[in-house]
Every structure is written in structure tokens, then in C-alpha cells.
């Protein structure tokens, strides 16, 4: 009986309930329409950490890992993020250095760099600026990731050049050291021959005399 009375009361006030439902729907649709679309761009980058002279120029596996972590931190540094702001559509929203710094700090919250297995990195960026259209936000996400990759490549080239210079310095040092060792060994050989050559029978160099003595010993 109570259920029947409740249903009858709801039926009597159905237009009020319908009006409230429509008002809630319209308000919800308005709120949803005001939420900007969020676009995300992702890219995977392979980092070659192996060196031809790995382990010989002081580059251990732990050192390489620290270099990768340092590179990841450098990639999202304030300086690099400001370069990204100036190279993308965000530059239109900033006229002073302070505004560029503020946009760079905000941009850093929407950028993610994740280390993956097999020396892969995933760079992702999200864009949902209220002052930009959907197409501009989509392009902005793409441009941010592209600029980060460009900065990454420039940093890697610079690092590779430094490693190549270090490798060349190491090879030059090794050549100099081995040359000194060869000259010292040759000097010892000459001193040995001068000391013992006269006391050995036969003719020729000391190696030839030793071989001749060995052959004579075998015959005996």
C-alpha cells in the first residue's frame, strides 16, 4: 500500500520531476561542453648506450645508466622547456620572459618521460589549452613531442662527440704508452745481445745462435 501511494504521488508530480531531470541534464551537458578536449602525442626513442670502447675509457654500466638518467632530467629542464614554448604555438601566449617561464613550468606538468626495457624511452605530451581550438591543441601536442625529440637528438649528438673525443684521447695515450714499452723492450734486447752474444758459439744474431745450439743439442 505504501509503495502504491508513493508511485501515485510521483505520478501526480511527474511534470515537476521531468522538469528537474531536464534541468540537470542541460546543466551537465553545459559543464561537459566547457571541458576542453585533451590531446596526447607519444613517441618512443631508442637510446644506444653501448660504446665501441666500453669499459676501456672508464665507462661502466653504472656510469652509462647515470648518464641516461641525467639526460632524462636535462630533457625536461626549465631551459629546454622554455625552448619548447618558444618553438610552438605556446609562444603566442607569452610576451615576456616571466610568462615564458610560467608556461614552461605548466608545460612540464603535462610531459612524461618513461624509461622502457631495451634502452627505449617513451615521451608523451598532453595539450588542452582553453585558448586554442581542438586542431591547435592536437598540433601542439605533436609539436611539443617533436621538439623534445629534436632536443634529445641534439643532446645525444653533443654527447657522442664528447665520447668520440674522449675515445681518441684514450687511443692516443695507448699508442704513446705502447710505443714507450716497445722502445724499452728493444733497448733491453740490445743490451742483452751486447752482453751475451759474444759468449755464444756460431754466427748471426742471438736468435740464430740459440736455434743452432738447440739443433746441436737435439742431434746430441
C-alpha positions as CSV (number, residue, x, y, z in Angstrom):
1,X,0.0,0.0,0.0
2,X,2.9,2.4,0.8
3,X,4.5,1.6,-2.5
4,X,1.3,2.3,-4.3
5,X,0.8,5.6,-2.5
6,X,4.4,6.6,-3.3
7,X,4.0,5.8,-7.0
8,X,0.8,7.7,-7.2
9,X,2.4,10.8,-5.6
10,X,5.3,10.6,-8.1
11,X,2.8,10.3,-10.9
12,X,1.0,13.4,-9.7
13,X,4.3,15.3,-9.7
14,X,5.7,13.8,-12.9
15,X,6.0,17.1,-14.7
16,X,8.0,18.6,-11.9
17,X,10.3,15.6,-11.9
18,X,10.6,15.7,-15.6
19,X,11.5,19.4,-15.5
20,X,14.1,18.8,-12.8
21,X,15.6,16.0,-14.8
22,X,15.9,18.1,-17.9
23,X,17.4,21.0,-15.9
24,X,20.1,18.6,-14.5
25,X,20.8,17.2,-18.0
26,X,21.1,20.6,-19.6
27,X,23.4,21.8,-16.8
28,X,25.5,18.6,-17.1
29,X,25.8,19.0,-20.9
30,X,26.9,22.6,-20.4
31,X,29.6,21.6,-17.9
32,X,30.8,18.8,-20.2
33,X,30.9,21.1,-23.2
34,X,33.1,23.6,-21.3
35,X,35.7,20.9,-20.5
36,X,38.4,21.3,-23.2
37,X,39.4,18.2,-25.2
38,X,42.7,16.8,-24.2
39,X,45.0,15.6,-26.9
40,X,48.1,13.4,-26.3
41,X,51.1,12.6,-28.5
42,X,53.6,9.9,-27.8
43,X,56.9,8.8,-29.3
44,X,59.4,6.1,-28.5
45,X,63.1,6.8,-28.8
46,X,65.9,4.2,-28.8
47,X,69.0,5.2,-26.9
48,X,72.2,3.5,-27.9
49,X,74.3,3.2,-24.7
50,X,76.9,0.8,-25.9
51,X,80.3,2.1,-26.8
52,X,83.0,0.5,-29.0
53,X,85.5,1.2,-26.2
54,X,83.1,0.4,-23.4
55,X,85.0,-0.5,-20.2
56,X,88.3,0.8,-21.6
57,X,87.7,4.5,-21.3
58,X,86.2,4.4,-17.8
59,X,82.6,4.0,-18.9
60,X,81.0,1.2,-16.8
61,X,77.4,0.1,-17.0
62,X,76.5,2.1,-13.9
63,X,78.1,5.2,-15.4
64,X,76.0,4.7,-18.6
65,X,72.8,4.4,-16.6
66,X,73.7,7.6,-14.7
67,X,74.2,9.3,-18.0
68,X,70.8,8.2,-19.2
69,X,69.1,9.4,-16.0
70,X,71.0,12.7,-16.3
71,X,69.9,13.1,-19.9
72,X,66.3,12.4,-19.0
73,X,66.4,15.1,-16.3
74,X,68.1,17.5,-18.7
75,X,65.5,16.9,-21.4
76,X,62.7,18.3,-19.1
77,X,64.8,21.0,-17.6
78,X,63.5,24.6,-17.4
79,X,65.8,25.7,-20.2
80,X,64.7,23.0,-22.6
81,X,61.0,23.6,-21.7
82,X,61.4,27.3,-22.5
83,X,62.8,26.4,-25.9
84,X,59.8,24.2,-26.5
85,X,57.5,27.0,-25.5
86,X,59.2,29.4,-27.9
87,X,59.2,26.9,-30.8
88,X,55.4,26.0,-30.5
89,X,52.1,27.7,-30.6
90,X,52.5,28.5,-26.9
91,X,54.8,31.4,-27.9
92,X,51.7,33.4,-28.9
93,X,50.5,33.3,-25.3
94,X,53.7,34.7,-23.8
95,X,55.3,38.2,-24.4
96,X,57.8,38.3,-21.5
97,X,60.4,36.0,-20.2
98,X,58.4,35.6,-17.0
99,X,55.4,34.4,-19.0
100,X,57.6,32.0,-20.9
101,X,58.9,30.6,-17.7
102,X,55.4,30.2,-16.3
103,X,54.2,28.4,-19.4
104,X,57.3,26.2,-19.3
105,X,56.6,25.2,-15.7
106,X,53.0,24.4,-16.6
107,X,54.0,22.5,-19.7
108,X,56.4,20.4,-17.6
109,X,53.4,19.0,-15.7
110,X,51.9,17.7,-18.9
111,X,55.1,16.0,-20.2
112,X,56.1,12.5,-19.2
113,X,59.3,10.6,-20.0
114,X,59.3,7.0,-19.1
115,X,62.2,4.5,-19.3
116,X,61.2,1.3,-21.1
117,X,63.1,-2.0,-21.4
118,X,65.8,-2.5,-24.1
119,X,67.0,1.2,-23.9
120,X,63.7,2.7,-25.1
121,X,62.2,5.9,-23.8
122,X,58.6,7.0,-24.2
123,X,58.0,10.7,-24.5
124,X,54.4,11.8,-24.1
125,X,52.8,15.3,-24.0
126,X,49.2,16.4,-23.4
127,X,47.6,19.6,-24.7
128,X,44.3,21.0,-23.6
129,X,44.7,24.8,-23.7
130,X,41.4,26.7,-23.3
131,X,42.7,29.5,-25.7
132,X,43.3,27.1,-28.5
133,X,41.0,25.2,-30.8
134,X,40.8,21.4,-30.9
135,X,43.0,21.3,-34.0
136,X,45.5,23.6,-32.4
137,X,45.7,21.6,-29.3
138,X,46.2,18.4,-31.3
139,X,49.0,20.1,-33.3
140,X,50.5,21.5,-30.1
141,X,50.8,18.0,-28.5
142,X,52.5,16.8,-31.7
143,X,54.9,19.8,-31.8
144,X,55.9,19.5,-28.2
145,X,56.9,15.9,-28.6
146,X,58.7,16.6,-31.9
147,X,60.7,19.5,-30.3
148,X,61.6,17.3,-27.4
149,X,62.9,14.7,-29.8
150,X,64.9,17.4,-31.6
151,X,66.5,18.5,-28.3
152,X,67.1,14.9,-27.4
153,X,68.9,14.3,-30.7
154,X,71.0,17.4,-30.3
155,X,72.0,16.4,-26.8
156,X,72.8,12.9,-28.0
157,X,75.0,14.2,-30.8
158,X,76.8,16.5,-28.4
159,X,77.4,13.6,-26.0
160,X,78.5,11.3,-28.9
161,X,81.0,14.0,-30.0
162,X,82.4,14.2,-26.5
163,X,82.6,10.5,-26.2
164,X,84.4,10.3,-29.6
165,X,86.9,12.9,-28.4
166,X,87.5,11.0,-25.2
167,X,88.0,7.8,-27.2
168,X,90.5,9.4,-29.4
169,X,92.4,10.8,-26.4
170,X,92.4,7.3,-24.9
171,X,93.7,5.8,-28.1
172,X,96.5,8.4,-28.5
173,X,97.5,7.7,-24.9
174,X,97.6,4.0,-25.5
175,X,99.7,4.4,-28.6
176,X,102.2,6.6,-26.7
177,X,102.3,4.2,-23.8
178,X,102.8,1.1,-26.1
179,X,105.5,3.0,-28.1
180,X,107.4,3.6,-24.9
181,X,107.1,0.0,-23.9
182,X,108.3,-1.1,-27.3
183,X,111.3,1.2,-27.2
184,X,112.2,0.0,-23.7
185,X,111.9,-3.7,-24.8
186,X,114.1,-3.0,-27.8
187,X,116.7,-1.3,-25.6
188,X,116.7,-4.3,-23.3
189,X,117.1,-6.7,-26.2
190,X,120.1,-4.7,-27.5
191,X,121.7,-4.7,-24.0
192,X,121.1,-8.5,-23.8
193,X,122.7,-9.1,-27.1
194,X,125.7,-7.0,-26.3
195,X,126.1,-8.8,-23.0
196,X,125.7,-12.4,-24.1
197,X,126.2,-12.5,-27.9
198,X,130.0,-12.8,-27.7
199,X,129.7,-15.8,-25.3
200,X,127.6,-17.9,-27.7
201,X,129.1,-20.1,-30.4
202,X,128.2,-19.7,-34.1
203,X,127.4,-16.7,-36.2
204,X,124.5,-14.4,-36.8
205,X,122.0,-12.9,-34.4
206,X,121.4,-14.2,-30.9
207,X,118.2,-15.9,-32.1
208,X,120.0,-17.7,-34.9
209,X,122.7,-18.8,-32.5
210,X,120.2,-20.1,-30.0
211,X,118.4,-22.1,-32.7
212,X,121.7,-23.5,-33.8
213,X,122.6,-24.5,-30.3
214,X,119.2,-26.2,-29.9
215,X,119.6,-28.1,-33.1
216,X,123.1,-29.3,-32.0
217,X,121.6,-30.3,-28.7
218,X,118.9,-32.3,-30.4
219,X,121.5,-34.0,-32.5
220,X,123.4,-35.0,-29.4
